[in-house]
Amino acid sequence: MSGIRSDGSWRNWAGNQRSRPVRIARPVSESDVMDVVREAATDGLGVRVVGAGHSFTAIARTDDVLVTLDDMTGIVAVDEASGRVRVRAGTRLCDLNPQLDAMGLAMSNLGDIAYQSVAGAISTSTHGTGLGFRSIAADVVGLRLVTAAGAVVVLDDDHDPDLRDVARVGLGALGVVTEVTLQCVPAFNLHAVEEILPIDDVLAGFDAFAEGTDHTEFFWMPHTGNALLKRNTRTTEVPTPARNARHAMKRRWNRFKNKELLENVAFGALNHLGRLRPSFIPRLNGRVLAGAGRAEYLTTSYDVFASPRRVRFYEMEYAVPRRDGLEAFRRVQALIDTLDRPISFPIEFRILGGDDIPLSTASGRDSCFIAVHVFRGTPYEDYFRGVEAIMDDYDGRPHWGKLHFQTADTLAGRYPGWDRFHSARERLDPRRRFTNDYLDRVLGP
Ligand SMILES: Cc1cc2nc3c(=O)[nH]c(=O)nc-3n(C[C@H](O)[C@H](O)[C@H](O)COP(=O)(O)OP(=O)(O)OC[C@H]3O[C@@H](n4cnc5c(N)ncnc54)[C@H](O)[C@@H]3O)c2cc1C
């Protein structure tokens, strides 16, 4: 689902961005994409591609020509020796992961959902967690792009690797990505340990947890003293077979209880109740964590990284230098106490290694990521603006696909590769065929 509706309108997953494009294009081949771009140019229209519509910002929004690559999906080629896999840009991560697994391969890291398209995920610098790991875009070794001139550019180690490096996080501003080559790794399992701990213990131990475990993150429930700490260790060990049918059923039930019942059904119900009766939220938040308990399991990497997310919400996420992460987090905790209403969604804290992509949120620095959320349809502006003011003190970089209030003026000094990106944009789209209001705001017109 890219959010395109049968009446010709579009809306994103969270429902806070909508449009009614002049036309919606559904190309089936790269040459179709070239035609779409050329026709838009002839008609003086802008072009935006939508992936799975999972960004909270208006980054994919357009009233001109909206392109979906839902018919340009699947694996094109695999190089078994190198682990490089060429995929069509519209492929959803949730479809790709099992196919890679069947070939003995995996993506090295993932965020906490896998509904995104490959091109959509890399375009906003989508990331998971893990100090020794990087964003999804950092594993991109090749791209095919249809430029504003309607021409195809091939970018890889042998063809303009500089431009390839820039275009990995392109915000959809450099052209239509039609194919992505991903550097994959041998398939692996994750040994997951999830436990509820006092938030002060989690904060005090976080550096050690992050340095001692491949993938560490925590979720603090506002108005409670507790957090859910998740630690995932990479392993080639395989799950021990279930002892009998009852044991197998019990395992399935435990996973279902945590990932579906608690994180979706019960959490959704509590949020509906909290919206009606905000004063109940602090007590409800305590219940959410109490229900989770400790879980330990071992299974395929993508199945641990990504979970279903059925409760709709609005989100802001900032990346700050690693050394400032915990301090920034404590300031967000203090901010929540000053709001005139309780917050029903957890604050998520992740960590990631730096990369060299100009507009990556972790460009040039190891980073901590702090994400704040509210239930869909509830007010967020004062909360998110307060968080943003804190992040400004640390040169915070907003996730391009999550809500924020920054502009090109406030952002330019925060990315070492800002000018490099703008040179690429000037070269590939000098007339701004691929812009929209959001990009005018955050990149400049
Ligand atoms: C429930 C939920 C959980 C999330 N979890 C995480 C997480 O754990 N980590 C994280 O970092 N983010 C997370 N996100 C944010 C999400 O990963 C990003 O917003 C991502 O960009 C969405 O991918 P998409 O395919 O939906 O792209 P869209 O939102 O549809 O588009 C995003 C951008 O990509 C561009 N684009 C898409 N396809 C192409 C193409 N073929 N060529 C050129 N440009 C293109 C669009 O124009 C737009 O600029 C989450 C979002 C939701 C709703």
The ligand as a MOL file (V3000), in Angstrom:
LIG
                    3D

  0  0  0     0  0            999 V3000
M  V30 BEGIN CTAB
M  V30 COUNTS 53 58 0 0 0
M  V30 BEGIN ATOM
M  V30 1 C 5.2410 2.6630 11.8810 0
M  V30 2 C 6.5210 3.2770 11.3590 0
M  V30 3 C 7.7310 2.8120 11.8470 0
M  V30 4 C 8.9320 3.3790 11.3850 0
M  V30 5 N 10.1160 2.9010 11.8780 0
M  V30 6 C 11.2840 3.4500 11.4680 0
M  V30 7 C 12.5350 2.9990 11.9730 0
M  V30 8 O 12.6080 2.0630 12.7700 0
M  V30 9 N 13.6590 3.6470 11.5560 0
M  V30 10 C 13.6200 4.6860 10.6940 0
M  V30 11 O 14.6630 5.2420 10.3890 0
M  V30 12 N 12.4550 5.1040 10.1610 0
M  V30 13 C 11.3000 4.5050 10.5240 0
M  V30 14 N 10.1190 4.9360 9.9720 0
M  V30 15 C 10.1600 5.9630 8.9050 0
M  V30 16 C 10.2620 5.3020 7.5300 0
M  V30 17 O 11.2330 4.2840 7.5160 0
M  V30 18 C 10.6750 6.3490 6.4850 0
M  V30 19 O 9.8230 7.4350 6.5130 0
M  V30 20 C 10.7660 5.7490 5.0780 0
M  V30 21 O 11.2750 6.7170 4.2200 0
M  V30 22 C 9.4200 5.2690 4.5660 0
M  V30 23 O 9.6140 4.5180 3.3920 0
M  V30 24 P 8.4780 4.5120 2.2660 0
M  V30 25 O 8.7990 3.4320 1.2990 0
M  V30 26 O 7.1670 4.5130 2.8950 0
M  V30 27 O 8.7760 5.9160 1.5610 0
M  V30 28 P 7.8000 7.1630 1.4250 0
M  V30 29 O 7.4820 7.6600 2.7610 0
M  V30 30 O 6.6940 6.8480 0.5200 0
M  V30 31 O 8.8030 8.1840 0.7100 0
M  V30 32 C 9.9250 8.6550 1.4110 0
M  V30 33 C 10.8200 9.4080 0.4500 0
M  V30 34 O 11.3970 8.5080 -0.4950 0
M  V30 35 C 11.1920 9.0100 -1.8030 0
M  V30 36 N 11.1170 7.8790 -2.7100 0
M  V30 37 C 10.3940 6.7520 -2.5850 0
M  V30 38 N 10.6250 5.9620 -3.6530 0
M  V30 39 C 11.5020 6.6020 -4.4510 0
M  V30 40 C 12.1190 6.3100 -5.6830 0
M  V30 41 N 11.8790 5.1660 -6.3240 0
M  V30 42 N 12.9490 7.2210 -6.2200 0
M  V30 43 C 13.2150 8.3690 -5.5750 0
M  V30 44 N 12.6560 8.7020 -4.4070 0
M  V30 45 C 11.8160 7.8310 -3.8550 0
M  V30 46 C 9.8970 9.7760 -1.7030 0
M  V30 47 O 9.7590 10.6980 -2.7810 0
M  V30 48 C 10.1000 10.4710 -0.3810 0
M  V30 49 O 10.9580 11.5460 -0.5680 0
M  V30 50 C 8.9090 4.3980 10.4070 0
M  V30 51 C 7.6870 4.8540 9.9070 0
M  V30 52 C 6.4970 4.2970 10.3780 0
M  V30 53 C 5.1850 4.7830 9.8250 0
M  V30 END ATOM
M  V30 BEGIN BOND
M  V30 1 1 1 2
M  V30 2 1 2 3
M  V30 3 2 2 52
M  V30 4 2 3 4
M  V30 5 1 4 5
M  V30 6 1 4 50
M  V30 7 2 5 6
M  V30 8 1 6 7
M  V30 9 1 6 13
M  V30 10 2 7 8
M  V30 11 1 7 9
M  V30 12 1 9 10
M  V30 13 2 10 11
M  V30 14 1 10 12
M  V30 15 2 12 13
M  V30 16 1 13 14
M  V30 17 1 14 15
M  V30 18 1 14 50
M  V30 19 1 15 16
M  V30 20 1 16 17
M  V30 21 1 16 18
M  V30 22 1 18 19
M  V30 23 1 18 20
M  V30 24 1 20 21
M  V30 25 1 20 22
M  V30 26 1 22 23
M  V30 27 1 23 24
M  V30 28 2 24 25
M  V30 29 1 24 26
M  V30 30 1 24 27
M  V30 31 1 27 28
M  V30 32 2 28 29
M  V30 33 1 28 30
M  V30 34 1 28 31
M  V30 35 1 31 32
M  V30 36 1 32 33
M  V30 37 1 33 34
M  V30 38 1 33 48
M  V30 39 1 34 35
M  V30 40 1 35 36
M  V30 41 1 35 46
M  V30 42 1 36 37
M  V30 43 1 36 45
M  V30 44 2 37 38
M  V30 45 1 38 39
M  V30 46 1 39 40
M  V30 47 2 39 45
M  V30 48 1 40 41
M  V30 49 2 40 42
M  V30 50 1 42 43
M  V30 51 2 43 44
M  V30 52 1 44 45
M  V30 53 1 46 47
M  V30 54 1 46 48
M  V30 55 1 48 49
M  V30 56 2 50 51
M  V30 57 1 51 52
M  V30 58 1 52 53
M  V30 END BOND
M  V30 END CTAB
M  END
